[in-house]
């Protein structure tokens, strides 16, 4: 049933946002009901036709039934998020009319960890896009946390601070979108008809070209810098001429390496100063560089530790009531995003219990047919909207606006309503920048703890869950123009490694005291607890999928049937569930803007992730639980070689490396190929018997697995480029198969 809040409340009040139920729910309920009936019929068949004791089919049959029970259980869990999703819409013009003069200040946290995998040029494009928000610049404060402790990154940010004086007026005057210089110039043709636009374009392009050249030259010299970093007290190869441009470079004189150094804090633009203006005389946002203290004897807690350091430092410099957290590759694609978020927080009747506003995680380098299915289209468009209806989406770690006091531990009560008109007084301190830098360095010490939770590869999920368990709710906002766009992995191995980290961290939460059924008991709605498990139980899916992808094909080699005969009425239950599931999945994918080939690639990646990422995540979680391993955090590379990028753009699957994940995929693919060939051969050579009648469903299942693995067979046997599977993987998988 569609849900829509009243347009007008008491005393003529007009809301700043509204909520509507998603369309097409009745057809979905009918589909889900029929699927449930089909699943029940399959379970009845498995129980009623269980082979007798001593029958050689009994173990395989029982295992297949257990896998089907798991699939059925997991499908039921997913219905919690699909039953009644919602959509939200904002009214920014009402916000402007009521609150334009008293809008709260915003602290924006950008995190980067390694300049080799997260290029400085990409990072500063993100920073510039955030500085260019359509929001009073004196109320914007941008903080960059550099966990790599790189003077190269500091230099890039210094150049960005200078460039912003030209870029922000350009954005403001021409109202361009997006406001990342790289994204804008890559997608917009140079103007020739409009003389005003042409003049603006020429001047800004000359400046950005110089900026790109400077940073590119420093990147080329970075390899030489690394060779001297271990046995020199200085970190960096910044020339004396460049080092003299800013006093901040002297801080690297005391840095031994990126894992052992003092706090480096520099306020590059102090928004309080009258001189901090752009070329048009308008104020610039505050811009701060931070490399928090790191010592070998203290765990730095990865991204959560970086965000907590930013929370402490910013509380002394700007102390804004609203905090935005962004990954360094997720540039702002919509300059109105901050105002949209304010519509939720500042709504007088329904904004008082909102802790954070989460934007979907989306990417700008996705190919047309999504070769690695990195857009997570259905998760972001459907399942996260379902979580929103059930009590709120989880915190994804990026593209999320928080209330500072709640992020720092405040509990909800009915007295938590905020009068924003009285709340928004100037909270900035009066000390000059040098004094602030000195007093704030201790706040970035490695011994402090506050804010975000530690101890898990997906600490953002735990943080969001703990906020919801304190009585707050969250909302998902998915506007037509996407709020943030990032960089998706461009190789299969990068994708699988990222999914492994996510599935491992999620499963760790499920097995910990933060399990929603334990930690969230009587604190959050039961339907939200169940919805969390859609993601927390990713990893265990590997066992049922691995069994279903191998055992039927192995039994096919011996002619052992595990499904009903083609002439048996029970076949209709299996056929309906399979056809209905994939027909609905295809329709849903196309409805949300995908392509048929993109859907097919999504089905392939669904299998690949379960057979590898989820399997390794499951194993590592169990090993960690019994004390054999420790959690780690791997930064996904944001760059790739030219030939790799070329194949990605052509949507050619990239292997090109040895990995146990590839061994598993190749072995499963070959087992199914052998089983399919054996099954088809058996049918052809014995046309008079009932082999196809007995084994038909099994052959079809095996054939689908073969069909979906065609790119892998090409990588094993036919491709000659550097993206093929290594010969060692080929030989090992053949032997294993």
C-alpha positions as CSV (number, residue, x, y, z in Angstrom):
1,X,0.0,0.0,0.0
2,X,1.4,3.4,-1.0
3,X,2.4,5.5,1.9
4,X,2.3,9.3,1.7
5,X,2.6,11.8,4.5
6,X,0.2,14.6,4.5
7,X,1.2,17.6,2.5
8,X,0.1,20.1,5.2
9,X,0.4,19.5,8.9
10,X,-1.1,21.4,11.8
11,X,-1.1,25.2,11.9
12,X,-0.5,25.3,8.1
13,X,2.9,23.7,8.5
14,X,4.5,22.6,5.2
15,X,7.0,19.7,5.4
16,X,10.5,19.9,4.0
17,X,10.3,16.3,2.7
18,X,7.7,13.7,1.9
19,X,7.6,9.9,1.7
20,X,5.8,7.8,-0.9
21,X,5.5,4.1,-1.3
22,X,7.1,2.5,-4.3
23,X,4.9,1.6,-7.3
24,X,4.0,-1.9,-8.4
25,X,3.7,-3.5,-5.0
26,X,0.5,-5.6,-5.6
27,X,2.1,-7.4,-8.6
28,X,5.1,-8.1,-6.5
29,X,3.1,-9.5,-3.7
30,X,1.4,-11.8,-6.1
31,X,4.7,-12.9,-7.5
32,X,6.2,-13.4,-4.1
33,X,3.2,-15.5,-3.0
34,X,3.5,-17.8,-6.0
35,X,7.2,-18.1,-5.5
36,X,6.6,-19.2,-1.9
37,X,4.1,-21.8,-3.0
38,X,6.6,-23.1,-5.6
39,X,9.4,-23.3,-2.9
40,X,7.1,-25.2,-0.6
41,X,6.3,-27.7,-3.3
42,X,10.0,-28.3,-4.0
43,X,10.6,-29.0,-0.2
44,X,7.7,-31.4,-0.2
45,X,9.1,-33.2,-3.2
46,X,12.5,-33.5,-1.6
47,X,11.1,-35.0,1.6
48,X,8.6,-37.3,0.0
49,X,11.1,-38.7,-2.5
50,X,14.0,-39.1,-0.2
51,X,16.0,-42.1,-1.3
52,X,16.0,-45.1,1.0
53,X,18.8,-45.8,3.4
54,X,21.6,-47.5,1.6
55,X,20.7,-45.9,-1.8
56,X,23.9,-44.3,-3.2
57,X,21.8,-41.2,-4.2
58,X,20.8,-40.4,-0.6
59,X,23.9,-38.3,0.5
60,X,23.9,-36.2,-2.6
61,X,20.1,-35.8,-2.5
62,X,20.2,-34.8,1.2
63,X,23.0,-32.2,0.5
64,X,21.0,-30.7,-2.3
65,X,17.9,-30.5,-0.1
66,X,20.0,-28.6,2.6
67,X,21.2,-26.2,-0.1
68,X,17.7,-25.6,-1.3
69,X,16.5,-25.0,2.3
70,X,19.2,-22.4,2.7
71,X,18.3,-20.7,-0.6
72,X,14.6,-20.7,0.6
73,X,15.5,-19.3,4.0
74,X,17.7,-16.5,2.5
75,X,14.9,-15.7,-0.1
76,X,12.5,-15.2,2.8
77,X,14.9,-12.9,4.5
78,X,15.2,-10.7,1.4
79,X,11.5,-10.3,1.3
80,X,11.7,-8.1,4.5
81,X,13.4,-5.4,2.4
82,X,11.4,-5.9,-0.8
83,X,7.8,-6.0,0.6
84,X,7.2,-2.3,0.9
85,X,10.1,0.0,-0.2
86,X,9.6,3.8,-0.1
87,X,10.9,6.8,-1.9
88,X,11.7,10.2,-0.4
89,X,11.4,13.7,-2.0
90,X,12.6,17.1,-0.7
91,X,11.3,20.7,-1.0
92,X,14.4,22.8,-1.1
93,X,12.5,26.0,-1.9
94,X,10.7,25.7,1.4
95,X,14.1,25.3,3.1
96,X,15.3,28.4,1.4
97,X,12.3,30.4,2.5
98,X,12.5,29.4,6.1
99,X,16.1,28.8,7.0
100,X,18.4,30.4,4.4
101,X,19.8,32.9,6.9
102,X,20.4,30.3,9.7
103,X,21.6,27.2,7.8
104,X,23.9,25.2,10.0
105,X,27.6,24.9,9.2
106,X,28.9,21.6,7.7
107,X,32.1,19.7,8.4
108,X,33.1,17.5,5.4
109,X,35.5,14.6,6.1
110,X,37.4,13.2,3.2
111,X,39.6,10.1,3.9
112,X,42.5,8.8,1.8
113,X,45.0,6.1,2.8
114,X,47.6,5.5,0.1
115,X,48.7,8.0,-2.6
116,X,49.8,5.0,-4.8
117,X,46.3,3.5,-5.1
118,X,44.4,6.8,-4.5
119,X,46.1,9.3,-6.8
120,X,46.4,12.9,-5.4
121,X,44.8,14.3,-8.5
122,X,41.7,12.2,-7.9
123,X,41.6,13.2,-4.2
124,X,41.7,17.0,-4.9
125,X,39.0,16.7,-7.5
126,X,36.8,15.3,-4.8
127,X,37.8,18.1,-2.4
128,X,37.1,20.8,-5.0
129,X,33.7,19.3,-5.8
130,X,32.8,19.5,-2.1
131,X,34.1,23.0,-1.7
132,X,31.9,24.1,-4.6
133,X,28.6,23.0,-3.0
134,X,25.7,25.4,-3.5
135,X,25.9,26.4,0.1
136,X,27.2,29.5,2.0
137,X,31.0,29.0,1.7
138,X,31.6,30.5,5.1
139,X,29.6,27.6,6.5
140,X,31.6,24.9,4.7
141,X,34.7,23.3,6.4
142,X,36.6,20.6,4.4
143,X,39.0,18.3,6.2
144,X,41.3,15.8,4.4
145,X,42.6,12.9,6.5
146,X,45.8,11.6,4.8
147,X,46.6,8.2,6.4
148,X,49.4,7.9,4.0
149,X,51.2,10.8,5.6
150,X,52.4,11.9,2.1
151,X,53.9,15.3,1.4
152,X,52.8,14.7,-2.2
153,X,49.2,14.7,-1.0
154,X,49.8,17.8,1.0
155,X,51.3,19.5,-2.0
156,X,48.3,18.5,-4.1
157,X,45.9,19.9,-1.5
158,X,47.9,23.1,-1.3
159,X,47.6,23.5,-5.1
160,X,43.8,22.8,-4.8
161,X,43.5,25.5,-2.2
162,X,45.0,28.0,-4.7
163,X,42.9,26.7,-7.6
164,X,39.7,26.9,-5.6
165,X,39.9,30.7,-5.8
166,X,39.3,30.4,-9.5
167,X,37.2,27.2,-9.7
168,X,34.5,28.2,-7.2
169,X,33.5,31.5,-8.9
170,X,33.5,29.5,-12.2
171,X,31.0,27.0,-10.8
172,X,28.9,29.7,-9.1
173,X,28.7,31.9,-12.2
174,X,27.9,29.2,-14.7
175,X,26.0,26.9,-12.3
176,X,27.8,23.8,-13.7
177,X,27.3,20.2,-12.8
178,X,29.2,18.2,-11.8
179,X,31.7,20.4,-9.9
180,X,34.7,18.1,-10.0
181,X,37.0,19.7,-12.5
182,X,38.1,16.3,-14.0
183,X,34.5,15.0,-14.4
184,X,33.2,18.3,-15.8
185,X,35.9,18.8,-18.4
186,X,35.7,15.1,-19.4
187,X,32.0,15.3,-20.2
188,X,31.5,18.8,-21.6
189,X,32.6,20.1,-25.0
190,X,34.5,23.3,-25.2
191,X,32.0,26.1,-25.9
192,X,32.4,28.2,-29.0
193,X,29.1,30.0,-29.5
194,X,28.8,31.7,-26.1
195,X,31.6,34.3,-25.9
196,X,31.2,34.8,-22.1
197,X,31.4,31.0,-21.5
198,X,34.3,30.7,-23.9
199,X,36.4,33.3,-22.1
200,X,35.7,31.7,-18.7
201,X,36.5,28.3,-20.1
202,X,39.9,29.4,-21.6
203,X,41.1,31.0,-18.4
204,X,40.1,28.1,-16.1
205,X,41.5,25.5,-18.5
206,X,45.0,27.1,-18.6
207,X,45.1,27.0,-14.8
208,X,44.0,23.4,-14.5
209,X,46.5,22.3,-17.2
210,X,49.3,23.8,-15.1
211,X,48.0,22.1,-12.0
212,X,47.8,18.7,-13.8
213,X,51.4,19.1,-15.1
214,X,52.8,20.0,-11.7
215,X,51.1,17.0,-10.0
216,X,52.0,14.6,-12.8
217,X,55.7,15.6,-12.5
218,X,55.6,14.9,-8.8
219,X,53.9,11.5,-9.3
220,X,56.7,10.5,-11.7
221,X,59.3,11.3,-9.1
222,X,57.4,9.3,-6.4
223,X,59.0,6.0,-7.3
224,X,62.4,7.6,-6.6
225,X,61.1,9.0,-3.3
226,X,60.1,5.5,-2.1
227,X,63.6,4.2,-2.4
228,X,65.0,6.7,0.0
229,X,62.1,6.7,2.5
230,X,63.2,3.9,4.7
231,X,66.7,5.2,5.5
232,X,66.0,8.9,5.5
233,X,64.4,11.2,8.0
234,X,62.7,13.2,5.4
235,X,59.6,11.9,3.6
236,X,59.2,13.4,0.2
237,X,61.1,14.7,-2.8
238,X,59.5,18.1,-2.9
239,X,62.0,20.5,-4.3
240,X,63.5,23.3,-2.1
241,X,61.6,25.8,-4.2
242,X,58.3,24.1,-3.6
243,X,59.0,23.5,0.1
244,X,59.6,27.2,0.6
245,X,56.1,27.9,-0.7
246,X,54.4,26.8,2.6
247,X,55.6,26.3,6.1
248,X,53.8,23.0,6.3
249,X,56.4,21.1,4.4
250,X,58.8,21.4,7.3
251,X,56.6,19.0,9.3
252,X,57.9,16.1,7.2
253,X,61.5,16.7,8.4
254,X,60.6,14.7,11.5
255,X,58.7,11.9,9.7
256,X,60.4,8.5,9.5
257,X,57.7,6.5,7.7
258,X,54.0,6.5,7.1
259,X,53.4,4.2,10.1
260,X,55.4,6.1,12.6
261,X,55.1,9.9,12.7
262,X,53.7,12.8,14.7
263,X,50.5,14.6,13.9
264,X,50.7,16.9,10.9
265,X,48.0,19.5,10.9
266,X,47.8,22.5,8.5
267,X,44.9,24.9,8.0
268,X,45.4,25.8,4.3
269,X,42.4,28.1,4.1
270,X,41.1,29.7,7.3
271,X,37.6,30.7,6.4
272,X,37.4,33.2,9.3
273,X,40.1,35.4,7.7
274,X,39.1,38.4,5.6
275,X,41.9,37.5,3.1
276,X,40.4,34.0,2.5
277,X,38.4,35.0,-0.6
278,X,38.2,33.9,-4.2
279,X,39.0,36.1,-7.3
280,X,35.6,37.7,-7.0
281,X,36.0,38.6,-3.4
282,X,33.6,35.9,-2.0
283,X,34.6,33.9,1.1
284,X,36.2,30.5,0.6
285,X,35.4,27.4,2.7
286,X,37.9,26.4,5.4
287,X,40.3,23.7,4.2
288,X,42.3,21.6,6.6
289,X,45.0,18.9,6.0
290,X,45.5,16.2,8.7
291,X,47.9,13.3,9.0
292,X,47.0,11.9,12.4
293,X,49.7,10.6,14.7
294,X,50.7,7.0,14.1
295,X,53.0,4.8,16.3
296,X,53.8,1.1,15.8
297,X,52.7,0.2,19.3
298,X,49.1,1.6,18.7
299,X,46.6,0.1,16.3
300,X,45.4,2.9,14.0
301,X,42.0,1.3,13.4
302,X,42.0,2.1,9.6
303,X,39.3,4.4,8.3
304,X,37.3,4.5,11.6
305,X,40.4,5.8,13.4
306,X,40.9,8.5,10.8
307,X,37.3,9.7,11.0
308,X,37.4,9.8,14.8
309,X,40.6,11.9,14.6
310,X,38.8,14.3,12.3
311,X,35.8,14.4,14.7
312,X,38.1,15.5,17.5
313,X,40.1,18.0,15.5
314,X,37.1,19.6,13.8
315,X,35.3,20.0,17.2
316,X,38.0,22.5,18.1
317,X,38.3,24.3,14.8
318,X,34.7,24.5,13.4
319,X,32.5,22.2,15.5
320,X,29.7,22.1,13.0
321,X,26.5,20.3,14.0
322,X,26.4,18.4,10.7
323,X,29.2,16.1,9.5
324,X,29.5,14.7,6.0
325,X,31.8,11.7,5.5
326,X,33.1,11.0,1.9
327,X,35.6,8.5,0.5
328,X,38.3,10.3,-1.5
329,X,37.1,8.8,-4.8
330,X,33.5,9.8,-4.3
331,X,33.2,13.3,-5.8
332,X,30.1,15.3,-5.4
333,X,27.9,15.0,-8.5
334,X,25.1,17.2,-7.3
335,X,25.8,20.6,-5.7
336,X,22.4,20.6,-4.1
337,X,23.0,17.4,-2.0
338,X,23.8,19.3,1.1
339,X,20.6,21.3,0.9
340,X,18.6,18.1,0.3
341,X,20.1,16.6,3.4
342,X,19.2,19.7,5.4
343,X,15.6,19.2,4.4
344,X,15.5,16.1,6.5
345,X,17.4,17.4,9.5
346,X,15.5,20.7,9.7
347,X,12.0,19.5,9.2
348,X,10.2,20.9,12.3
349,X,7.9,17.9,12.9
350,X,9.8,14.8,11.6
351,X,13.4,15.8,11.6
352,X,14.2,15.6,15.3
353,X,14.9,11.9,15.4
354,X,16.9,11.6,12.2
355,X,20.5,10.7,12.9
356,X,21.9,10.5,9.4
357,X,20.9,10.9,5.8
358,X,22.5,8.2,3.5
359,X,23.0,8.6,-0.2
360,X,23.4,5.5,-2.3
361,X,26.9,4.4,-3.3
362,X,27.2,4.8,-7.0
363,X,30.0,5.1,-9.6
364,X,30.8,7.0,-12.7
365,X,33.1,4.5,-14.5
366,X,30.5,1.8,-14.9
367,X,30.4,0.4,-18.4
368,X,27.1,0.1,-20.3
369,X,26.7,-3.6,-19.5
370,X,28.3,-3.5,-16.1
371,X,30.9,-6.3,-16.8
372,X,31.6,-6.8,-13.0
373,X,28.1,-5.7,-11.8
374,X,29.7,-3.1,-9.6
375,X,26.8,-0.7,-9.7
376,X,24.9,-2.9,-7.2
377,X,21.9,-1.5,-9.0
378,X,19.2,-3.6,-7.3
379,X,20.7,-3.3,-3.8
380,X,20.8,0.5,-4.0
381,X,17.5,1.0,-5.8
382,X,15.4,-1.6,-4.2
383,X,16.8,-3.2,-1.0
384,X,18.2,-0.1,0.6
385,X,14.7,1.6,-0.1
386,X,13.2,-1.4,1.8
387,X,15.6,-0.9,4.7
388,X,14.5,2.7,4.8
389,X,10.9,1.6,5.2
390,X,11.8,-0.8,7.9
391,X,13.6,1.8,10.1
392,X,16.4,3.2,8.1
393,X,19.4,2.2,5.9
394,X,22.7,1.2,7.4
395,X,25.7,3.6,7.3
396,X,27.7,2.8,4.2
397,X,30.8,4.8,5.2
398,X,30.6,7.4,2.4
399,X,28.0,9.9,1.1
400,X,26.4,10.2,4.5
401,X,25.4,13.3,6.4
402,X,25.5,12.9,10.3
403,X,24.5,14.9,13.2
404,X,27.7,15.4,15.1
405,X,26.3,14.9,18.6
406,X,24.6,11.6,17.6
407,X,27.8,10.3,15.9
408,X,29.6,11.0,19.2
409,X,27.2,8.9,21.3
410,X,24.1,11.0,22.1
411,X,21.0,8.9,22.9
412,X,17.5,9.7,21.6
413,X,14.8,11.2,23.8
414,X,11.6,13.0,23.1
415,X,13.3,16.2,24.3
416,X,15.9,16.1,21.5
417,X,14.1,18.5,19.3
418,X,16.3,21.3,18.0
419,X,15.3,24.9,17.3
420,X,17.7,25.5,14.4
421,X,17.1,29.2,14.4
422,X,18.5,29.4,17.9
423,X,21.0,26.6,17.5
424,X,23.0,28.1,14.7
425,X,25.2,30.6,16.3
426,X,28.8,31.1,15.3
427,X,30.7,28.3,17.1
428,X,34.1,28.9,15.6
429,X,36.9,29.8,18.0
430,X,38.7,33.1,17.9
431,X,42.3,31.9,17.9
432,X,44.5,32.4,14.9
433,X,45.3,29.5,12.6
434,X,48.8,28.9,14.1
435,X,47.5,28.7,17.6
436,X,44.7,26.4,16.5
437,X,47.1,24.0,14.8
438,X,49.2,23.8,17.9
439,X,46.2,23.1,20.2
440,X,44.6,20.6,17.9
441,X,47.6,18.4,17.3
442,X,47.1,16.6,20.6
443,X,43.5,15.8,19.6
444,X,44.8,13.7,16.7
445,X,46.9,11.5,19.0
446,X,46.8,7.8,18.4
447,X,45.6,7.2,22.0
448,X,42.2,8.9,21.7
449,X,39.0,6.9,21.1
450,X,35.5,8.2,20.4
451,X,32.7,8.2,17.8
452,X,32.9,5.4,15.2
453,X,33.2,1.7,16.4
454,X,36.4,-0.3,15.9
455,X,37.3,-3.9,15.4
456,X,35.6,-4.8,12.1
457,X,36.4,-4.4,8.4
458,X,33.0,-2.7,8.0
459,X,33.1,-0.5,11.0
460,X,30.6,1.9,9.3
461,X,27.8,-0.8,9.5
462,X,28.4,-1.3,13.3
463,X,28.4,2.5,13.8
464,X,25.1,2.9,12.0
465,X,23.6,0.0,13.9
466,X,24.7,1.4,17.3
467,X,23.1,4.8,16.4
468,X,19.8,3.1,15.5
469,X,19.9,1.1,18.7
470,X,20.2,4.4,20.7
471,X,16.7,5.3,19.4
472,X,17.5,7.3,16.3
473,X,16.5,6.6,12.7
474,X,18.2,7.1,9.4
475,X,16.8,7.9,5.9
476,X,17.9,7.0,2.4
477,X,17.8,9.8,-0.2
478,X,18.2,8.8,-3.8
479,X,17.6,11.8,-6.0
480,X,17.3,11.7,-9.8
481,X,20.7,13.4,-10.1
482,X,23.0,11.2,-8.1
483,X,24.6,12.8,-5.1
484,X,28.0,11.2,-5.2
485,X,29.9,9.2,-7.9
486,X,33.0,7.1,-7.2
487,X,35.5,4.8,-8.9
488,X,34.5,1.1,-9.2
489,X,37.1,-1.7,-9.5
490,X,38.1,-2.3,-13.1
491,X,39.3,-5.9,-12.8
492,X,37.7,-9.1,-11.7
493,X,40.2,-9.7,-8.9
494,X,39.8,-6.2,-7.5
495,X,36.0,-6.7,-7.5
496,X,36.2,-10.1,-5.8
497,X,38.7,-8.7,-3.2
498,X,36.4,-5.8,-2.3
499,X,33.4,-8.1,-2.0
500,X,35.5,-10.5,0.2
501,X,36.2,-7.7,2.6
502,X,32.6,-6.6,2.8
503,X,31.2,-10.2,3.2
504,X,33.8,-11.0,5.8
505,X,33.1,-7.9,7.9
506,X,29.4,-8.4,7.6
507,X,29.6,-12.0,8.8
508,X,31.8,-11.0,11.7
509,X,29.1,-8.6,12.8
510,X,26.5,-11.4,12.7
511,X,28.7,-13.7,14.9
512,X,29.6,-10.9,17.3
513,X,27.7,-9.2,20.1
514,X,26.6,-6.6,17.5
515,X,24.4,-9.1,15.8
516,X,21.1,-7.3,15.2
517,X,19.1,-10.0,16.9
518,X,21.2,-9.6,20.0
519,X,22.4,-6.0,20.1
520,X,19.2,-4.7,18.5
521,X,16.8,-6.8,20.5
522,X,13.9,-4.5,21.6
523,X,15.9,-1.5,20.3
524,X,15.2,-1.6,16.6
525,X,12.2,-3.1,14.8
526,X,12.3,-6.9,14.1
527,X,11.8,-6.3,10.4
528,X,15.0,-4.1,10.4
529,X,16.9,-6.8,12.3
530,X,15.9,-9.2,9.6
531,X,16.7,-6.7,6.8
532,X,20.3,-6.3,8.1
533,X,20.8,-10.1,7.7
534,X,20.4,-9.8,3.9
535,X,23.9,-8.4,4.0
536,X,25.3,-10.0,7.2
537,X,24.6,-13.5,5.8
538,X,26.3,-12.9,2.4
539,X,29.2,-15.1,3.4
540,X,27.3,-18.3,4.3
541,X,25.7,-18.3,0.9
542,X,29.0,-19.8,-0.4
543,X,28.4,-23.2,1.0
544,X,25.0,-23.8,-0.7
545,X,26.1,-22.2,-4.0
546,X,29.3,-24.3,-4.1
547,X,27.3,-27.5,-3.5
548,X,24.7,-26.6,-6.1
549,X,27.4,-25.6,-8.7
550,X,29.4,-28.9,-8.4
551,X,27.5,-31.9,-7.1
552,X,24.7,-32.0,-9.8
553,X,27.4,-31.9,-12.5
554,X,29.5,-34.5,-10.8
555,X,26.5,-36.8,-10.5
556,X,25.8,-36.2,-14.1
557,X,29.1,-37.8,-15.0
558,X,27.7,-41.1,-13.5
559,X,24.2,-40.6,-14.7
560,X,22.8,-40.1,-11.1
561,X,19.5,-38.1,-11.2
562,X,18.9,-35.6,-8.4
563,X,15.8,-33.9,-9.8
564,X,12.3,-35.2,-10.9
565,X,11.9,-36.7,-14.4
566,X,10.9,-34.3,-17.1
567,X,7.5,-36.2,-17.4
568,X,6.9,-35.9,-13.7
569,X,4.4,-33.2,-12.6
570,X,6.8,-32.2,-9.8
571,X,9.1,-30.8,-12.5
572,X,6.6,-27.9,-12.8
573,X,7.5,-26.7,-9.4
574,X,11.2,-26.5,-10.2
575,X,10.6,-25.0,-13.6
576,X,8.2,-22.3,-12.3
577,X,10.6,-21.2,-9.5
578,X,13.5,-21.0,-11.9
579,X,11.6,-19.2,-14.7
580,X,9.7,-16.9,-12.5
581,X,12.7,-16.0,-10.4
582,X,14.8,-15.0,-13.4
583,X,12.0,-13.4,-15.4
584,X,11.2,-11.1,-12.5
585,X,14.9,-10.5,-11.9
586,X,15.4,-9.5,-15.6
587,X,12.3,-7.2,-15.5
588,X,13.4,-5.5,-12.3
589,X,16.9,-5.0,-13.7
590,X,15.6,-3.4,-16.9
591,X,13.1,-1.3,-14.9
592,X,15.9,0.3,-12.9
593,X,17.8,1.3,-16.1
594,X,20.0,-1.8,-16.8
595,X,20.4,-3.8,-20.0
596,X,19.8,-7.4,-20.8
597,X,23.6,-8.1,-21.1
598,X,24.1,-6.2,-17.9
599,X,21.6,-8.5,-16.2
600,X,23.4,-11.5,-17.6
601,X,26.7,-10.2,-16.3
602,X,25.0,-9.6,-12.9
603,X,24.0,-13.3,-12.8
604,X,27.5,-14.3,-13.5
605,X,29.0,-12.1,-10.8
606,X,26.3,-13.4,-8.4
607,X,27.8,-16.9,-8.8
608,X,31.5,-15.7,-8.9
609,X,31.1,-13.7,-5.7
610,X,29.5,-16.6,-3.8
611,X,32.0,-19.1,-5.0
612,X,35.1,-17.0,-4.1
613,X,34.6,-13.7,-2.2
614,X,32.0,-15.1,0.1
615,X,33.8,-18.4,0.5
616,X,37.1,-16.8,1.6
617,X,35.2,-14.3,3.7
618,X,33.4,-17.1,5.4
619,X,36.6,-19.1,6.0
620,X,38.6,-16.1,7.3
621,X,35.7,-15.2,9.7
622,X,35.7,-18.7,11.2
623,X,39.5,-18.7,11.5
624,X,39.4,-15.3,13.2
625,X,36.7,-16.5,15.6
626,X,38.9,-19.3,16.8
627,X,42.0,-17.1,16.9
628,X,44.0,-18.1,13.9
629,X,43.9,-14.8,11.9
630,X,43.3,-11.1,12.5
631,X,41.1,-8.6,10.6
632,X,42.8,-6.5,7.9
633,X,41.8,-3.7,5.7
634,X,42.7,-3.6,2.0
635,X,42.4,-0.4,0.0
636,X,40.9,-1.0,-3.4
637,X,43.1,0.4,-6.2
638,X,41.6,3.4,-8.0
639,X,44.0,3.3,-10.9
640,X,44.8,0.7,-13.5
641,X,47.3,0.2,-16.4
642,X,46.4,1.5,-19.8
643,X,45.8,-1.9,-21.5
644,X,43.7,-3.0,-18.5
645,X,41.6,0.1,-18.8
646,X,41.2,-0.5,-22.5
647,X,39.8,-4.0,-21.9
648,X,37.5,-2.7,-19.2
649,X,36.0,-0.1,-21.5
650,X,35.5,-2.8,-24.2
651,X,33.9,-5.0,-21.5
652,X,36.4,-7.8,-21.8
653,X,36.7,-9.7,-18.5
654,X,40.1,-9.1,-16.9
655,X,41.9,-12.1,-15.2
656,X,45.7,-11.6,-15.8
657,X,46.9,-12.7,-12.4
658,X,47.2,-15.8,-10.3
659,X,44.8,-16.2,-7.4
660,X,43.1,-19.0,-5.5
661,X,39.8,-17.4,-6.4
662,X,40.5,-18.0,-10.1
663,X,41.5,-21.6,-9.4
664,X,38.1,-22.2,-7.8
665,X,36.2,-20.5,-10.6
666,X,38.1,-22.4,-13.3
667,X,37.7,-25.7,-11.6
668,X,34.0,-25.3,-11.1
669,X,33.6,-24.2,-14.7
670,X,35.5,-27.2,-16.0
671,X,33.6,-29.7,-13.8
672,X,30.3,-28.3,-15.2
673,X,31.7,-28.5,-18.8
674,X,32.7,-32.1,-18.3
675,X,29.3,-32.9,-16.7
676,X,27.4,-31.2,-19.5
677,X,29.3,-33.0,-22.2
678,X,28.9,-36.3,-20.4
679,X,25.2,-35.7,-20.0
680,X,24.6,-34.7,-23.6
681,X,26.7,-37.5,-24.9
682,X,24.7,-40.0,-22.7
683,X,21.5,-38.7,-24.2
684,X,22.7,-38.8,-27.8
685,X,24.2,-42.3,-27.6
686,X,21.1,-43.7,-25.9
687,X,18.2,-42.2,-27.7
688,X,16.0,-45.1,-27.0
689,X,16.2,-45.0,-23.2
690,X,14.9,-42.4,-20.8
691,X,18.2,-40.7,-20.0
692,X,16.9,-37.2,-21.0
693,X,13.7,-37.9,-19.1
694,X,15.7,-38.8,-16.0
695,X,18.5,-36.2,-16.3
696,X,16.9,-33.4,-18.3
697,X,16.7,-30.8,-15.4
698,X,20.2,-31.6,-14.4
699,X,21.5,-31.2,-17.9
700,X,19.7,-27.8,-18.2
701,X,21.2,-26.6,-14.9
702,X,24.7,-27.7,-15.9
703,X,24.2,-26.1,-19.3
704,X,23.3,-22.8,-17.7
705,X,26.4,-22.8,-15.6
706,X,28.5,-23.6,-18.7
707,X,26.8,-20.8,-20.6
708,X,27.4,-18.2,-17.9
709,X,31.1,-19.3,-17.8
710,X,31.9,-18.6,-21.4
711,X,34.2,-15.6,-20.7
712,X,36.1,-17.9,-18.3
713,X,36.6,-20.6,-20.9
714,X,37.9,-17.9,-23.3
715,X,40.3,-16.7,-20.7
716,X,41.5,-20.3,-20.1
717,X,41.9,-21.5,-23.6
718,X,41.5,-19.0,-26.4
719,X,42.6,-15.5,-25.4
720,X,46.2,-14.3,-26.1
721,X,46.2,-10.9,-24.4
722,X,47.6,-10.1,-21.0
723,X,44.2,-10.3,-19.5
724,X,43.9,-14.1,-20.0
725,X,44.1,-16.6,-17.1
726,X,47.7,-17.6,-16.4
727,X,48.8,-21.0,-17.6
728,X,49.5,-22.1,-14.0
729,X,45.8,-21.6,-13.2
730,X,44.8,-23.5,-16.3
731,X,46.9,-26.5,-15.5
732,X,46.0,-26.6,-11.8
733,X,42.3,-26.3,-12.5
734,X,42.4,-29.0,-15.2
735,X,44.1,-31.3,-12.7
736,X,41.6,-30.5,-9.9
737,X,38.6,-30.9,-12.3
